[in-house]
């Protein structure tokens, strides 16, 4: 790997894959792209850019595909779960698309990937939200994920 391009992650390959999945789900919504195109493009790249300064040469392609396909297949149910757990001062249609992507994928993993420990999923999506949002939004992600899983 070229110097400056190495990604050291506490969460390993799956953690980086989750971050990339959030970014690609967000991109799909913003550019109105079909999931199959996102998957084709993402899985055919030899280098994946996580940010301007961070890239990697490998993601967990099977996990990436499964996570995005599960989110797409269950999008209505995931969005309904989010809406049911919003407080009065949060409106789903006014929520940032990136926030929706984090919540959708976090919930998809919590609800449809029982083999992955829930505490791992919570920690991963909290860390992802910290990369993009301030403390109150991070607390919102934590609270909503906990609320849905406690239901």
C-alpha positions in Angstrom: 0.0 0.0 0.0 1.3 3.5 -0.8 2.4 5.5 2.2 -0.5 7.7 3.5 -3.1 5.4 2.0 -3.2 2.8 4.7 -6.3 2.5 6.7 -5.8 1.5 10.3 -9.2 0.7 11.9 -10.1 -0.5 15.3 -13.0 -2.3 13.8 -11.1 -4.0 10.9 -12.3 -4.8 7.5 -16.0 -5.0 8.3 -15.9 -1.6 10.1 -14.4 0.1 7.0 -16.9 -1.8 4.8 -19.7 -0.3 6.9 -18.4 3.2 6.5 -18.1 2.7 2.8 -21.7 1.2 2.7 -23.0 4.3 4.4 -21.3 6.6 1.9 -22.5 4.6 -1.0 -26.1 4.4 0.2 -26.0 8.2 0.7 -24.6 8.6 -2.8 -27.3 6.3 -4.3 -30.0 8.5 -2.7 -28.3 11.8 -3.6 -27.7 10.8 -7.2 -30.9 8.7 -7.6 -28.8 5.7 -8.6 -30.1 2.1 -8.6 -28.5 -0.2 -6.1 -27.2 -2.6 -8.8 -25.1 0.3 -10.3 -23.7 1.2 -6.8 -22.8 -2.4 -6.2 -21.2 -2.9 -9.6 -19.1 0.3 -9.3 -18.1 -0.3 -5.7 -17.1 -3.9 -6.1 -15.2 -3.4 -9.3 -12.8 -0.7 -7.9 -9.3 -1.8 -6.9 -9.0 1.2 -4.6 -11.8 2.5 -2.4 -11.7 6.1 -1.2 -13.0 6.6 2.3 -12.0 10.3 2.4 -9.7 12.7 0.7 -6.8 11.3 2.5 -7.8 7.7 3.2 -8.2 4.9 0.8 -8.0 1.1 1.0 -7.6 -1.7 -1.4 -10.0 -4.2 0.0 -13.5 -4.2 1.5 -15.6 -7.2 2.5 -17.5 -7.4 -0.8 -19.9 -10.1 0.3 -20.8 -8.2 3.5 -21.1 -4.9 1.5 -23.5 -6.5 -1.0 -25.5 -8.2 1.7 -25.8 -5.1 3.8 -26.9 -2.8 1.0 -29.3 -5.4 -0.5 -30.9 -6.0 2.9 -31.3 -2.3 3.5 -32.9 -1.8 0.0 -35.2 -4.9 0.4 -36.4 -3.7 3.8 -36.3 0.1 3.2 -40.0 0.6 3.9 -39.8 -1.3 7.2 -36.6 0.4 8.2 -38.0 3.9 7.5 -41.2 3.1 9.4 -39.2 2.0 12.4 -37.2 5.2 12.3 -40.4 7.3 12.0 -42.1 5.5 15.0 -39.1 6.3 17.2 -38.7 10.0 16.3 -39.4 12.5 19.0 -41.7 15.5 18.2 -38.7 17.8 17.2 -37.3 15.4 14.6 -39.1 15.0 11.2 -38.1 12.2 8.9 -38.5 14.2 5.7 -36.3 16.9 7.0 -33.6 14.5 8.2 -30.2 14.7 6.5 -29.8 12.0 3.9 -26.5 11.0 5.5 -28.3 10.5 8.8 -30.9 8.4 7.1 -28.2 6.2 5.6 -26.5 5.6 8.9 -29.8 4.8 10.6 -31.0 2.5 7.8 -27.8 0.5 7.6 -27.5 0.3 11.4 -31.1 -0.9 11.8 -30.7 -3.3 8.9 -27.7 -4.9 10.6 -29.4 -4.9 14.0 -32.6 -6.4 12.7 -31.5 -8.7 9.9 -28.0 -9.9 10.8 -28.6 -11.8 14.1 -25.2 -13.5 13.9 -23.4 -10.1 14.5 -23.4 -9.1 18.2 -25.6 -6.1 18.8 -23.0 -4.2 20.8 -20.6 -4.4 17.9 -23.2 -3.0 15.5 -24.1 -0.2 18.0 -20.4 0.8 18.5 -19.7 0.7 14.7 -22.6 3.0 13.8 -21.9 5.4 16.7 -18.3 5.7 15.5 -19.5 6.3 11.9 -21.9 9.0 13.1 -19.0 10.7 15.1 -17.1 11.0 11.8 -19.9 13.2 10.3 -22.0 14.7 13.1 -21.8 16.6 16.3 -22.4 15.2 19.8 -26.2 15.8 19.8 -26.7 14.0 16.5 -24.4 11.1 17.7 -26.6 10.8 20.8 -29.7 10.8 18.5 -28.3 7.9 16.5 -27.5 6.0 19.7 -30.9 6.7 21.2 -32.9 5.7 18.1 -31.0 2.5 17.5 -31.5 1.6 21.2 -35.1 2.5 21.0 -35.9 0.3 18.0 -33.9 -2.6 19.3 -35.7 -2.4 22.7 -39.1 -2.5 21.0 
